[in-house]
Amino acid sequence: MNPLRPGLRVVVDKRICVGTTNCAEAAPDAYDVGDSGIAEALEGASNEAMLAGARACPVGAITLHDLATGQLVTP
């Protein structure tokens, strides 16, 4: 799932995600790790929360991209 946020595009690489839940612990309003064991971005979270969760990922499975420029914002 690649939900759009104002100004940011969130990408969770399901091939890399190992389900540590660090993202959901750092930003519970932005990410969830459900029964699949794979992180999912949640709708309505702030950009700050999305960044915090992405930065908490130990394997770099979550990236954020600036919609205006296409540039990688994180990791």
Buried (B, 14 or more C-beta within 10 A) or exposed (E): EEBEBEEBBBBBBEEBBEBBBBBBEBBBBBBBBEEEEBBBBBEEBEBEBBBBBBBBBEEEBBBBBEBEEEEEBBE
